[in-house]
């Protein structure tokens, strides 16, 4: 199988800064699940729909940009860029190069929080923005990508 064909069966899941602390950091906002739990949730959801996942997390903007460049031929992207959602034009520009749909995920409802969280550089590129559904939002994002791909393939 060629690299492009192999990648086309993969949904990338990118998590930004501080998401490595899920389960520890502000559990009253983000819940008790760890990042490993979220990644397993994504794997199960993707496998049920015929996809694999490639999960990445970094606290460094450049590392996330590099991951987008490396994975840009994936079937789609689930992204929770954390604070970079509201600050990183570099990540927005990298995501503009991907070949598949992008779904932005936020565990908390960013619109019920501080005003600076209301701006997303990614949202204008996204198929959907899922906010406030807890970690189940990742499953919804995987399903939305699979649905869009099925629809576009006829």
C-alpha positions as CSV (number, residue, x, y, z in Angstrom):
1,X,0.0,0.0,0.0
2,X,1.4,3.4,-0.9
3,X,2.0,6.0,1.8
4,X,-0.9,8.2,0.5
5,X,-3.3,5.2,0.4
6,X,-2.2,4.1,3.9
7,X,-2.6,7.7,5.2
8,X,-6.0,8.0,3.6
9,X,-7.4,5.4,6.1
10,X,-6.0,7.4,9.1
11,X,-7.6,10.2,11.1
12,X,-5.1,12.4,12.8
13,X,-5.8,13.5,16.3
14,X,-3.8,16.5,17.5
15,X,-3.8,17.8,21.0
16,X,-2.0,21.0,22.0
17,X,-0.5,22.5,25.1
18,X,-1.5,21.2,28.6
19,X,-3.7,18.4,27.2
20,X,-1.0,16.0,28.4
21,X,-2.3,17.0,31.9
22,X,-5.9,15.8,31.4
23,X,-7.2,14.1,34.5
24,X,-5.0,16.3,36.7
25,X,-5.4,19.8,35.4
26,X,-8.7,21.5,36.5
27,X,-10.8,18.3,36.6
28,X,-13.8,20.4,37.5
29,X,-13.6,21.8,33.9
30,X,-11.9,19.1,31.9
31,X,-13.0,15.9,33.8
32,X,-11.1,12.9,35.1
33,X,-10.1,11.2,31.9
34,X,-6.5,11.2,30.9
35,X,-5.1,11.9,27.4
36,X,-4.5,8.2,27.1
37,X,-8.2,7.6,27.8
38,X,-9.1,10.2,25.1
39,X,-6.8,8.5,22.6
40,X,-8.3,5.1,23.3
41,X,-11.8,6.6,22.9
42,X,-10.7,8.0,19.5
43,X,-9.2,4.6,18.5
44,X,-12.4,2.7,19.3
45,X,-14.6,5.3,17.5
46,X,-12.3,5.3,14.4
47,X,-12.0,1.5,14.2
48,X,-15.8,1.1,14.4
49,X,-15.9,3.3,11.3
50,X,-13.1,1.6,9.4
51,X,-10.3,4.1,10.2
52,X,-7.2,4.1,12.3
53,X,-5.9,7.1,14.3
54,X,-2.6,8.8,14.6
55,X,-2.6,10.6,18.0
56,X,-0.1,13.4,18.7
57,X,0.3,15.9,21.6
58,X,2.8,18.6,22.0
59,X,3.1,21.7,24.2
60,X,5.2,23.3,21.4
61,X,3.7,25.1,18.5
62,X,6.4,24.2,16.0
63,X,6.1,20.5,16.8
64,X,2.3,20.7,16.1
65,X,3.0,22.5,12.8
66,X,5.5,19.8,11.9
67,X,2.9,17.1,12.8
68,X,0.3,18.7,10.5
69,X,2.9,18.8,7.7
70,X,3.8,15.2,8.2
71,X,0.1,14.0,8.4
72,X,-1.5,16.4,5.9
73,X,-2.6,13.5,3.6
74,X,-4.6,11.8,6.4
75,X,-8.3,11.3,5.8
76,X,-9.1,14.1,8.3
77,X,-8.0,15.9,11.4
78,X,-9.5,16.1,14.9
79,X,-7.8,19.1,16.6
80,X,-7.8,20.4,20.1
81,X,-5.1,22.9,20.0
82,X,-5.7,24.2,23.5
83,X,-4.6,27.8,23.8
84,X,-3.0,27.8,20.3
85,X,-6.6,27.8,19.0
86,X,-6.8,31.4,20.0
87,X,-3.3,32.5,19.2
88,X,-1.6,30.5,16.4
89,X,-1.9,31.7,12.8
90,X,0.9,29.3,12.0
91,X,-1.2,26.3,13.0
92,X,-4.2,27.8,11.1
93,X,-2.0,28.1,8.0
94,X,-0.7,24.6,8.4
95,X,-4.2,23.2,8.7
96,X,-5.2,25.1,5.6
97,X,-2.9,22.7,3.6
98,X,-4.5,19.4,4.7
99,X,-6.4,17.3,2.2
100,X,-9.2,16.1,4.5
101,X,-11.8,17.7,6.8
102,X,-10.8,19.3,10.1
103,X,-13.0,19.2,13.2
104,X,-12.1,21.5,16.1
105,X,-12.8,20.1,19.5
106,X,-12.9,21.7,23.0
107,X,-13.7,19.7,26.1
108,X,-15.2,22.6,27.8
109,X,-17.7,25.1,26.4
110,X,-15.3,27.8,25.4
111,X,-18.1,30.3,24.8
112,X,-19.2,30.2,28.5
113,X,-15.6,31.0,29.6
114,X,-13.3,34.0,29.2
115,X,-13.8,36.2,26.2
116,X,-10.3,35.5,24.7
117,X,-11.4,31.8,24.3
118,X,-14.2,32.9,21.9
119,X,-11.8,33.5,19.0
120,X,-10.6,30.6,17.0
121,X,-8.2,30.8,14.1
122,X,-9.1,27.2,13.1
123,X,-12.9,27.5,13.1
124,X,-13.2,29.2,9.7
125,X,-11.4,26.1,8.1
126,X,-13.3,23.5,10.1
127,X,-16.1,21.2,9.0
128,X,-17.4,21.6,12.6
129,X,-16.5,22.9,16.0
130,X,-17.5,20.7,18.9
131,X,-17.4,22.5,22.3
132,X,-18.6,21.6,25.7
133,X,-19.4,17.9,25.1
134,X,-16.5,16.7,27.3
135,X,-14.2,14.1,25.9
136,X,-17.1,12.6,24.0
137,X,-16.6,15.5,21.6
138,X,-13.6,13.6,20.2
139,X,-15.9,10.7,19.2
140,X,-18.3,13.1,17.7
141,X,-15.5,14.6,15.7
142,X,-14.3,11.2,14.4
143,X,-17.9,10.4,13.3
144,X,-18.3,13.8,11.6
145,X,-15.1,13.2,9.6
146,X,-16.2,9.7,8.6
147,X,-19.7,10.9,7.6
148,X,-18.2,13.7,5.5
149,X,-15.8,11.3,3.8
150,X,-18.6,8.8,3.1
151,X,-20.8,11.6,1.7
152,X,-18.1,12.9,-0.6
153,X,-17.3,9.5,-1.9
154,X,-20.8,9.0,-3.0
